[in-house]
């Protein structure tokens, strides 16, 4: 029997009112895959568009591998496993856009003649790989979106909506063409159940929902849904729900002057203790510590690149912030000796 591929789920938070989360700059000039087990794939909760400026390596989408030696780009819908692996010693320059395609189509393209599902279904069906020289106009369009995000100029959101509208229909045109040379893996029945489950959670996270509610929305029994979701994402449905809630809580801390108790209730936690417990489990600190230290940087939890592999946290993420948390815990203990304070209190 062939060994089952390792697949991990990486969750990204989207700022309220935005449809684009850019990953830009020097941090993405690396040897891709050097710090991960060979064959490890991952998938996201948003559409990922990757733009390669230079480098040498292989992009794997589903069961197919695509070779790149220079500029290329990828269009990978949510829930489709993929990865990028550089040739040994090659420092490749990529930048990425994570796009809330469902939200964009629902809110911004509602007045088009096409029904929502007629747009989303073809675009969510498969991952695509393109070489720049064969698709110059699309490559330049993606570069324009990246530059708009980088400049952060006037009317940025309005410009991004215009670019996304053009990109959506350009990609829809391609997705409806029969060109197996570009297809990189179709969404399986399991993927569609996971997508339906995560979509339900994203829309109802602030309510007192149960796994049975999510399973009903997917048309599955609770037992079947749990098994499908956990096998696909390596995490429990309620863990994903809490991840979404905490991401939204971080946004509220930045944008609104609310108490911790108000924030916890507004994102769906029924008690203060459950909010504190789950917040600390995911971030390594209490909500109050998070707000006081100003860890968030405008992109919710996306800076941490949170993964659902084996207990929510990848080794890379854990190592990156281990020293920071140790220092924060040390200072917290010093403060406690000065004046009593419960770090989990609201």
C-alpha positions as CSV (number, residue, x, y, z in Angstrom):
1,X,0.0,0.0,0.0
2,X,1.3,3.4,-1.0
3,X,2.2,5.7,1.9
4,X,-0.4,8.4,2.6
5,X,0.9,11.8,1.7
6,X,1.5,14.3,4.5
7,X,-0.8,17.3,4.2
8,X,-1.1,20.2,6.5
9,X,-3.7,23.0,6.7
10,X,-2.4,26.6,7.0
11,X,-4.9,29.2,8.2
12,X,-4.7,32.9,7.3
13,X,-6.7,35.7,8.7
14,X,-8.2,38.4,6.4
15,X,-8.6,41.9,7.6
16,X,-12.3,43.0,7.8
17,X,-13.5,44.7,4.7
18,X,-10.6,43.4,2.6
19,X,-10.4,40.6,0.0
20,X,-6.6,40.5,-0.5
21,X,-3.9,39.5,2.0
22,X,-0.4,40.1,0.4
23,X,2.8,38.3,1.4
24,X,5.5,40.6,0.1
25,X,9.2,41.5,0.5
26,X,12.5,39.9,1.4
27,X,11.0,37.3,3.7
28,X,9.8,35.3,0.6
29,X,13.3,35.1,-1.0
30,X,14.3,31.7,0.3
31,X,15.1,28.1,-0.7
32,X,11.6,26.7,-0.6
33,X,11.0,23.4,1.0
34,X,14.5,23.2,2.6
35,X,13.1,23.2,6.1
36,X,10.2,20.7,5.5
37,X,9.9,17.0,4.9
38,X,10.0,16.0,1.3
39,X,6.6,15.3,-0.1
40,X,4.8,17.5,2.5
41,X,1.9,19.3,0.9
42,X,-0.3,22.0,2.4
43,X,-3.5,23.9,1.7
44,X,-5.2,27.1,2.7
45,X,-8.5,28.6,3.6
46,X,-8.2,31.2,0.8
47,X,-7.3,31.2,-2.9
48,X,-3.5,31.5,-3.3
49,X,-1.8,33.3,-6.2
50,X,1.9,32.8,-6.2
51,X,4.2,35.0,-8.4
52,X,7.7,33.8,-9.0
53,X,10.2,36.5,-10.2
54,X,13.2,34.2,-10.5
55,X,14.4,30.8,-9.3
56,X,14.6,27.1,-10.1
57,X,12.4,24.4,-8.7
58,X,9.2,22.4,-8.8
59,X,5.6,23.3,-7.9
60,X,3.4,20.4,-6.9
61,X,-0.3,20.8,-7.2
62,X,-2.4,17.8,-6.3
63,X,-0.8,14.8,-8.0
64,X,1.1,16.8,-10.6
65,X,4.5,18.5,-10.7
66,X,5.4,21.5,-12.7
67,X,9.0,22.6,-13.4
68,X,10.0,26.3,-13.3
69,X,13.2,28.0,-14.3
70,X,12.4,31.7,-14.0
71,X,9.2,33.7,-13.9
72,X,5.9,31.9,-13.5
73,X,2.7,32.1,-11.4
74,X,0.2,29.8,-9.8
75,X,-3.5,30.0,-9.2
76,X,-4.5,27.6,-6.4
77,X,-8.0,27.6,-4.9
78,X,-8.7,27.0,-1.3
79,X,-8.4,23.4,0.0
80,X,-6.2,22.1,-2.9
81,X,-2.9,20.5,-1.6
82,X,0.2,21.9,-3.1
83,X,3.8,22.9,-2.3
84,X,6.9,24.6,-3.8
85,X,10.4,23.1,-3.6
86,X,13.4,24.9,-4.8
87,X,16.4,23.1,-6.4
88,X,19.1,22.6,-3.7
89,X,20.9,25.8,-3.1
90,X,18.5,27.9,-5.2
91,X,17.2,31.1,-3.5
92,X,13.9,31.7,-5.3
93,X,12.0,35.0,-5.1
94,X,8.2,34.5,-4.8
95,X,5.5,36.8,-3.5
96,X,1.9,35.7,-2.7
97,X,-1.6,37.0,-2.7
98,X,-4.3,35.3,-0.6
99,X,-7.7,36.2,-1.9
100,X,-11.2,35.8,-0.3
101,X,-12.7,34.8,-3.6
102,X,-16.1,33.8,-2.1
103,X,-16.5,37.1,-0.3
104,X,-15.4,39.1,-3.3
105,X,-17.8,37.4,-5.7
106,X,-20.7,37.5,-3.3
107,X,-20.3,41.2,-2.3
108,X,-18.7,42.8,-5.4
109,X,-20.0,40.8,-8.4
110,X,-23.6,40.4,-7.4
111,X,-24.8,42.6,-10.2
112,X,-23.3,40.6,-13.0
113,X,-25.4,38.5,-15.3
114,X,-23.7,35.3,-14.1
115,X,-25.0,33.5,-10.9
116,X,-22.4,33.3,-8.1
117,X,-21.9,29.5,-8.4
118,X,-21.3,29.9,-12.2
119,X,-18.3,32.0,-11.3
120,X,-17.0,30.1,-8.3
121,X,-17.4,26.5,-9.3
122,X,-15.0,26.6,-12.3
123,X,-12.5,28.7,-10.4
124,X,-12.5,26.4,-7.4
125,X,-12.2,23.2,-9.4
126,X,-8.5,22.9,-10.0
127,X,-5.1,24.5,-9.4
128,X,-3.3,26.0,-12.3
129,X,0.4,26.7,-13.2
130,X,1.6,29.2,-15.8
131,X,4.9,30.2,-17.3
132,X,5.3,33.9,-17.8
133,X,6.3,33.7,-21.5
134,X,3.1,31.9,-22.3
135,X,0.8,34.1,-20.3
136,X,2.4,37.5,-20.2
137,X,-0.8,39.6,-19.8
138,X,-1.9,37.6,-16.7
139,X,1.6,37.7,-15.2
140,X,1.6,41.5,-15.5
141,X,-1.9,41.8,-14.1
142,X,-0.8,39.9,-11.0
143,X,2.3,42.1,-10.7
144,X,0.1,45.2,-10.8
145,X,-2.0,43.8,-7.9
146,X,1.2,43.1,-5.9
147,X,2.5,46.6,-6.6
148,X,-0.8,48.1,-5.5
149,X,-0.6,46.3,-2.2
150,X,3.0,47.3,-1.8
151,X,2.4,51.0,-2.4
152,X,-0.6,51.2,-0.1
153,X,-1.7,54.4,-1.9
154,X,-4.9,56.4,-2.1
155,X,-8.1,54.4,-3.1
156,X,-6.2,51.2,-2.7
157,X,-9.2,49.0,-1.9
158,X,-11.1,50.5,-4.9
159,X,-8.2,49.8,-7.2
160,X,-7.8,46.3,-5.9
161,X,-11.5,45.5,-6.5
162,X,-11.1,46.6,-10.1
163,X,-8.0,44.5,-10.6
164,X,-9.7,41.5,-9.0
165,X,-12.7,41.8,-11.2
166,X,-10.5,41.7,-14.3
167,X,-8.5,38.8,-12.9
168,X,-11.6,36.8,-11.9
169,X,-13.1,36.9,-15.4
170,X,-9.7,36.3,-17.1
171,X,-9.2,33.2,-15.0
172,X,-12.8,32.1,-15.5
173,X,-12.2,32.2,-19.2
174,X,-9.2,29.9,-18.8
175,X,-10.8,27.6,-16.3
176,X,-13.6,26.8,-18.7
177,X,-11.1,25.8,-21.4
178,X,-10.1,22.2,-21.9
179,X,-6.4,22.3,-21.4
180,X,-5.1,19.4,-19.3
181,X,-1.6,20.6,-19.6
182,X,-2.3,23.3,-17.0
183,X,-4.6,21.5,-14.7
184,X,-3.0,20.7,-11.4
185,X,-5.4,18.6,-9.4
186,X,-9.2,18.7,-9.1
187,X,-11.0,19.3,-5.9
188,X,-12.1,15.9,-4.6
189,X,-15.5,15.1,-3.0
190,X,-13.7,15.3,0.4
191,X,-12.3,18.7,-0.5
192,X,-15.8,20.0,-1.3
193,X,-17.1,18.7,2.1
194,X,-14.2,20.5,3.9
195,X,-14.8,23.6,1.9
196,X,-18.5,23.6,2.7
197,X,-17.6,23.1,6.4
198,X,-15.1,25.9,6.6
199,X,-17.4,28.2,4.7
200,X,-20.2,27.5,7.2
201,X,-17.9,28.2,10.1
202,X,-16.6,31.4,8.5
203,X,-20.2,32.6,8.2
204,X,-21.4,31.6,11.6
205,X,-18.4,31.7,13.9
206,X,-20.0,34.3,16.2
207,X,-22.9,32.0,16.9
208,X,-23.1,29.2,19.5
209,X,-22.7,26.5,16.8
210,X,-21.9,22.8,17.3
211,X,-20.3,20.2,15.1
212,X,-23.7,18.8,14.3
213,X,-24.7,22.2,12.8
214,X,-21.6,22.1,10.5
215,X,-22.2,18.5,9.5
216,X,-25.9,19.3,8.7
217,X,-24.7,22.1,6.4
218,X,-22.5,19.7,4.6
219,X,-25.2,17.0,4.3
220,X,-23.2,14.5,6.4
221,X,-23.7,12.7,9.6
222,X,-21.7,14.2,12.5
223,X,-19.5,11.1,12.7
224,X,-18.8,11.1,9.0
225,X,-18.1,14.8,8.9
226,X,-15.6,14.6,11.8
227,X,-13.7,11.9,10.1
228,X,-13.6,13.6,6.7
229,X,-12.6,17.0,8.2
230,X,-9.9,15.6,10.5
231,X,-8.3,13.4,7.9
232,X,-8.1,16.3,5.5
233,X,-6.9,19.0,7.8
234,X,-5.2,17.2,10.8
235,X,-7.4,19.2,13.1
236,X,-10.8,18.9,14.7
237,X,-13.7,21.0,13.4
238,X,-14.0,22.9,16.7
239,X,-10.3,23.7,16.6
240,X,-10.8,25.3,13.3
241,X,-13.8,27.2,14.6
242,X,-11.7,28.5,17.5
243,X,-8.9,29.5,15.2
244,X,-11.4,31.6,13.2
245,X,-12.8,33.2,16.3
246,X,-9.4,34.1,17.7
247,X,-8.3,35.6,14.4
248,X,-11.4,37.8,14.4
249,X,-10.8,38.7,18.1
250,X,-7.3,40.0,17.2
251,X,-8.9,42.2,14.6
252,X,-11.4,43.6,17.0
253,X,-8.6,44.4,19.5
254,X,-6.9,46.6,16.9
255,X,-9.9,48.3,15.4
256,X,-12.4,48.8,18.3
257,X,-12.2,50.0,21.8
258,X,-13.9,47.0,23.4
259,X,-13.2,45.2,26.7
260,X,-11.8,41.6,26.5
261,X,-15.1,40.3,27.7
262,X,-17.0,42.1,25.0
263,X,-14.6,40.8,22.3
264,X,-14.8,37.2,23.5
265,X,-18.6,37.2,23.4
266,X,-18.7,38.9,20.0
267,X,-16.7,36.2,18.4
268,X,-18.7,33.4,19.8
269,X,-17.1,32.3,23.0
270,X,-19.7,31.6,25.6
271,X,-17.5,32.2,28.7
272,X,-14.5,34.3,29.5
273,X,-12.5,31.3,30.5
274,X,-13.0,29.5,27.2
275,X,-11.9,32.6,25.3
276,X,-8.7,32.9,27.5
277,X,-7.9,29.2,27.3
278,X,-8.3,28.9,23.5
279,X,-6.5,32.2,22.9
280,X,-3.5,31.1,24.9
281,X,-3.5,27.7,23.3
282,X,-3.2,29.2,19.8
283,X,-1.0,32.2,20.4
284,X,0.9,31.3,23.6
285,X,-0.3,34.3,25.5
286,X,-3.5,35.7,27.0
287,X,-5.7,38.2,25.1
288,X,-4.6,40.9,27.5
289,X,-0.9,40.2,26.8
290,X,-1.5,40.2,23.1
291,X,-3.2,43.6,23.2
292,X,-0.6,45.2,25.6
293,X,2.4,43.9,23.7
294,X,1.1,45.0,20.3
295,X,2.1,41.7,18.6
296,X,-0.5,42.1,15.8
297,X,0.7,43.9,12.7
298,X,-2.4,44.6,10.6
299,X,-2.9,41.1,9.2
300,X,-4.6,39.3,12.0
301,X,-2.7,36.0,12.7
302,X,-1.3,35.7,9.2
303,X,2.1,36.8,10.3
304,X,2.4,33.6,12.3
305,X,1.6,31.4,9.3
306,X,-0.4,29.2,11.7
307,X,-0.5,25.5,10.6
308,X,-2.9,22.8,11.8
309,X,-0.3,20.0,11.6
310,X,-0.2,18.1,14.8
311,X,-1.6,20.4,17.4
312,X,-2.0,23.6,15.3
313,X,1.7,24.7,15.5
314,X,4.5,23.9,13.0
315,X,8.1,23.7,14.3
316,X,9.1,26.7,12.3
317,X,6.4,28.9,13.9
318,X,7.1,27.5,17.3
319,X,10.8,28.1,17.1
320,X,10.3,31.6,15.7
321,X,8.3,32.8,18.7
322,X,9.6,30.6,21.5
323,X,12.2,33.1,22.7
324,X,9.7,35.9,22.5
325,X,7.2,34.1,24.6
326,X,9.9,33.1,27.1
327,X,10.9,36.7,27.5
328,X,7.3,37.8,27.9
329,X,6.7,35.2,30.6
330,X,9.8,36.3,32.4
331,X,8.6,39.9,32.4
332,X,5.2,38.8,33.5
333,X,6.6,37.1,36.5
334,X,8.7,40.2,37.4
335,X,5.5,42.3,37.1
336,X,3.6,40.0,39.4
337,X,6.2,40.5,42.2
338,X,5.5,44.3,41.9
339,X,1.7,44.2,41.9
340,X,-0.8,41.3,41.7
341,X,-2.4,40.9,38.3
342,X,-4.2,38.0,36.7
343,X,-2.9,37.9,33.0
344,X,-6.0,36.1,31.9
345,X,-8.4,38.6,33.5
346,X,-10.6,40.8,31.5
